[in-house]
Amino acid sequence: MKLFKKTKFKKVYWYWLFANLVIIIFIFILLFYKPHRYTPVKPTDFKNNSNQISSYLTHELLPQLYNGAQRQEPFDLIITQKGIKDIITQAKWPQESRGITLSAPEVFFVPENIIFMLTANLKGAEFIVSIVAAPTLDNEGLLNLQVAKVKVGVMNVTPLAKMMAKKMYSDHLAAADIDTRDLGAKITASLLNDEPFEPVFEIPGEDKKVRVKKITIVREKLIIHLTPAGP
């Protein structure tokens, strides 16, 4: 009888061990999965020069903004996926944050969402992180740059990521003297803490302001409908 119980216990133990091993392997497959759409430019294509400015930004995007603001009437600012790619390749990559090296960013415009993808290297292990943002305007005209989903590989880690983001935001506020009225602070609060803000922007070098009235995201294009705003 004792021998039978001992044999049964061993069988249950090995079944339990095998099941857990399968789960662990499955989780690793999900975490290390590389999405098919993620095809970043080669590291050598990044300029790695913080003084370099994107020609798309200076020759297309900013002229659109300045010319539209000068007319003092509603206009659309159209941002292309290809143009955003040109802008991000001018930034300094890779970047390090909390012991994690971030590199090879990609941005995709898909209907109603912006998808930001990059490679995160943690002690030699590389993961593809995908962040889905869904910018929305509420009934009061406030803009929220809500992070709708965060994935590592194909594993959804949104609840954990949001919890960490809120902690980072509170730590950031406690560690520095930050003017919460500053536009950069408002954008950070919206991304990390789901705080909507009044979307009024001052045109650099101009005594003019514009307000975001509508955001439309279609395949490979982000269309921001702007109207003149008061002083």
C-alpha positions in Angstrom: 0.0 0.0 0.0 2.8 2.4 1.0 4.7 1.5 -2.2 1.5 2.3 -4.3 1.1 5.7 -2.6 4.7 6.5 -3.1 4.5 5.6 -6.8 1.3 7.6 -7.3 2.9 10.6 -5.5 6.0 10.4 -7.9 3.7 10.3 -10.9 1.7 13.3 -9.7 5.0 15.2 -9.0 6.4 14.5 -12.4 3.1 15.5 -14.1 3.1 18.7 -12.1 6.7 19.4 -13.0 6.1 18.8 -16.7 3.0 21.0 -16.7 4.9 23.8 -15.1 7.8 23.4 -17.5 5.4 23.6 -20.5 3.9 26.8 -19.0 7.3 28.4 -18.5 8.4 27.5 -22.1 5.1 28.9 -23.4 5.6 32.2 -21.5 9.2 32.5 -22.8 7.9 32.0 -26.4 5.3 34.7 -25.9 7.8 37.1 -24.3 10.5 36.6 -27.0 8.2 36.6 -30.0 9.0 39.2 -32.6 5.9 40.7 -34.3 6.0 40.5 -38.1 5.3 44.2 -38.6 8.4 45.2 -36.6 11.2 45.8 -39.1 13.2 48.7 -37.7 16.0 50.4 -39.6 19.5 49.1 -39.0 21.4 50.6 -36.1 23.9 52.1 -38.7 21.0 54.0 -40.2 20.5 56.0 -37.0 22.4 59.2 -37.1 23.3 59.1 -33.4 23.7 62.9 -33.5 21.6 64.9 -31.2 22.4 68.0 -33.2 20.9 66.6 -36.4 17.4 67.8 -37.2 15.0 65.8 -39.4 14.5 67.4 -42.9 10.8 66.2 -42.7 10.4 68.3 -39.5 12.1 71.4 -40.9 10.9 71.3 -44.5 7.4 69.8 -44.3 5.9 69.6 -40.8 6.9 73.0 -39.4 6.0 74.9 -42.6 2.6 73.2 -42.5 2.1 74.4 -38.9 3.4 78.0 -39.5 1.5 78.5 -42.7 -1.8 77.2 -41.2 -1.4 79.3 -38.1 -0.7 82.4 -40.2 -4.1 82.1 -42.0 -5.9 82.3 -38.6 -8.5 79.8 -39.6 -9.0 76.1 -39.0 -6.6 73.8 -40.8 -5.3 70.2 -40.8 -1.8 69.2 -39.8 -1.0 66.0 -41.6 1.8 63.8 -40.2 2.9 60.8 -42.2 4.3 57.6 -40.8 7.3 57.9 -43.1 7.9 61.4 -41.8 7.8 60.2 -38.1 10.3 57.5 -39.0 12.6 60.2 -40.4 12.3 62.2 -37.1 13.0 59.3 -34.8 16.1 58.2 -36.7 17.7 61.6 -35.9 17.4 61.0 -32.2 20.2 59.6 -30.1 19.9 55.8 -29.9 20.2 53.5 -28.1 19.0 55.0 -24.8 19.2 53.6 -21.3 16.6 53.7 -18.6 16.7 52.0 -15.2 19.3 49.4 -16.5 17.3 48.7 -19.7 18.8 49.6 -23.0 16.2 50.8 -25.5 16.8 50.8 -29.3 15.5 50.5 -32.8 12.2 52.3 -32.4 9.3 52.1 -35.0 6.0 54.0 -35.2 2.9 52.9 -37.0 -0.3 54.8 -37.7 -3.3 52.4 -37.8 -7.0 53.3 -37.7 -7.6 55.1 -34.4 -4.3 54.1 -32.8 -0.6 54.9 -32.7 1.7 51.9 -32.2 5.2 52.5 -30.9 7.6 49.5 -30.9 11.2 49.2 -29.8 13.8 46.7 -28.6 14.5 46.4 -24.9 17.7 44.8 -23.8 17.9 43.6 -20.2 21.2 42.0 -19.3 21.6 40.5 -22.8 18.0 39.3 -23.2 16.2 41.2 -26.0 12.4 41.8 -25.9 10.2 43.6 -28.4 7.9 46.1 -26.6 4.8 47.4 -28.2 2.8 50.4 -26.9 -0.6 51.2 -28.3 -1.7 54.8 -27.7 -5.3 56.0 -28.4 -5.4 59.8 -28.3 -9.0 61.0 -27.5 -10.8 64.2 -26.9 -13.6 64.2 -24.3 -16.9 66.1 -24.4 -15.1 69.1 -22.7 -12.4 69.2 -25.4 -9.7 67.8 -23.2 -7.0 65.6 -24.8 -5.9 62.3 -23.3 -3.0 60.5 -24.8 -4.2 57.2 -23.3 -1.9 54.2 -23.4 -4.4 51.5 -24.4 -2.2 48.4 -24.5 1.4 47.4 -23.7 2.8 44.1 -24.9 6.2 42.3 -24.4 6.4 40.0 -27.4 2.8 39.0 -27.7 2.1 39.0 -24.0 -0.2 41.6 -22.7 1.3 43.4 -19.7 -0.9 46.5 -19.7 -2.1 46.3 -16.0 1.5 45.8 -14.8 2.9 48.5 -17.2 0.2 51.1 -16.0 1.0 50.4 -12.4 4.7 50.9 -13.0 4.0 54.1 -15.1 2.0 55.6 -12.2 4.8 54.8 -9.8 7.4 56.4 -12.2 5.2 59.4 -12.5 4.8 59.9 -8.7 8.5 59.4 -8.2 9.3 61.9 -11.0 7.1 64.5 -9.3 8.7 63.9 -5.9 12.2 64.0 -7.2 12.1 67.2 -9.2 10.6 70.7 -9.1 8.2 70.4 -12.0 5.8 73.0 -13.2 2.7 70.9 -13.9 1.4 73.7 -16.2 4.2 73.1 -18.6 3.2 71.4 -21.8 5.8 68.6 -21.5 4.6 67.9 -17.9 1.0 67.7 -19.1 1.9 65.3 -21.9 3.9 63.1 -19.4 0.9 63.1 -17.0 -1.4 62.1 -19.7 0.8 59.2 -20.9 1.8 57.9 -17.5 -1.2 58.9 -15.4 -4.2 59.1 -17.7 -4.6 62.8 -17.0 -6.4 64.8 -19.8 -5.3 68.3 -20.5 -6.4 71.3 -22.5 -4.8 70.9 -26.0 -3.7 74.5 -26.6 -0.2 74.9 -28.1 1.8 78.0 -28.8 3.5 78.2 -32.2 7.3 78.5 -31.6 8.6 82.0 -32.4 5.1 83.3 -33.1 2.5 85.1 -31.0 -0.1 82.6 -31.9 -1.8 79.6 -30.4 -3.8 76.7 -31.8 -6.2 74.3 -30.3 -6.6 70.6 -31.2 -10.3 70.1 -32.1 -10.1 66.6 -33.6 -7.6 63.8 -34.2 -8.0 61.3 -37.0 -5.7 58.3 -37.4 -5.8 56.3 -40.6 -3.3 53.9 -42.2 0.1 55.6 -42.2 -1.4 59.1 -41.4 -2.1 61.2 -38.4 -4.4 64.1 -39.1 -4.8 66.8 -36.4 -7.5 69.4 -37.0 -6.4 72.7 -35.4 -8.2 76.0 -34.9 -6.9 79.4 -33.7 -6.9 79.8 -29.9 -7.2 83.0 -27.9 -4.2 84.4 -26.0 
